[in-house]
């Protein structure tokens, strides 16, 4: 019986922390809507990072108790599932790591015409 009580306490802890993280992500979504509604706004990207980090935290490895159980990562609503999956993928490939498939950089020599892909312009010598 003690093991069951201990397991329930650990799950309750993870759920309480997860609620705090999800609330933080939601509050930051409201900040974007109210203050940085366009991706070109200088606050948009840092706020987006906060949303992804806070949202994904309960679904990733945490010490010492670990992530939420898999049931919390599955949604019957297809739009909710897609949003969840996209946020976790953003965390794994763009925010917490810099996977090349997502963080593409193009370097042009001085005087070269810029490409149409929207890559970052790094001048030779800045590296």
N, C-alpha and C positions, 0 to 999 in steps of 0.2 A: 504494500500500500504506500510506503514511503516513496518508492520509485515513481509511482503514479502521481503523487502530490508534487514531487520535485519536477517531473516533466511538465505538469500543468503550470507550475510557477514559471518555468523557463519559457513556455509558450506565451503566457500572459505578459512576461517582460518583453518578448520580441514583438508582440502585438501592440503594446503601449508605445514602444519606441517607433514602430512602423507608423502608427497613427500620427505621431509627432512629425516624422519625416514627410508623410503624405500631406499633412496640413501645411508644412513649410513650402512644399512644391506648389500647392494650390494658392497660397498667399502670394508666392512669387509670380504665378500666372496672372493674378490680378494686378500686380505691379506692372507687368509687361503691357497688359491691356490698357491700363490707366496712363502709363508714362512712356512706353517705348513700343508702340504698336507696329512699327515697321522695322524690318531686319536691318535697314541702314542706320537706325538710331544707335548711338554709341553705347547705350545701356542694354540693348537687346541681347547681344551675345553673352555678356556676363550673367544676365538674368536667366537666359536659356540654360547656361551651364548649371546654375544653382537649381533650376527645376529638375534637370536630368539627374544631377548628383543626389538631391534629396529624395526624388521619387525612387531611384534605383537602389538606394542604400538597403532597404529591407530585403531585397531580392538577390543580394550578392553576399559573398562570404563575410561574416562578421565574427569577431572573437569576443568571448569564447563560445557563444551559443549558436552561431551560424545563421543562415538565412531563414526566412519564413518557409513554412512547408509549401509544397508544390501547388496545393489547392488554391493558394492566394495568387497564383500567377496564371490562372485559367479563368476566362470570362465567357459566359454564354453569348454575350453581345459581341458580334464580329468587329464592330468599330472600336469597342473598348479593348479587345484582344490585340488588334492591329496597333493601337496607340501604345499599349503596354509594351508590345514587342519592339516597336520603333524606339521608344525611350530607352529600353535596355540595350538595344543595338547601338544607339547614339552614345550611351555611356561606355560600352565596350570598345567601340571603334573610333570615337571622335573625342570624347571628353576625358576619359581615364587613360586612354592610349592614343597614339597617333598613327593609326593604320593608313598605309599608303593609298588604299582604295578610296578612302574618305578624305584624307588630308593631302591632296595633290598640290604640288608646287611646280611651277614652270619658271625657269630662269632664262632671261633673254639678255644677250650682250648689249652694251650701250649702243644706242642708235637703231636697234632692230625694232621693226613694227611689233606692237603687242598682239598676241594671239587673241582669238575670239572666245577662248575658253574661260576667261575670268581668273586665270592663275595669278599668284602673287608675283609682283615685279621686284626682283632682287637684283641690284646692280652688282656687277662683278667687283669684288673687293669688299663687299659687305659680309661675306660669309666667313 
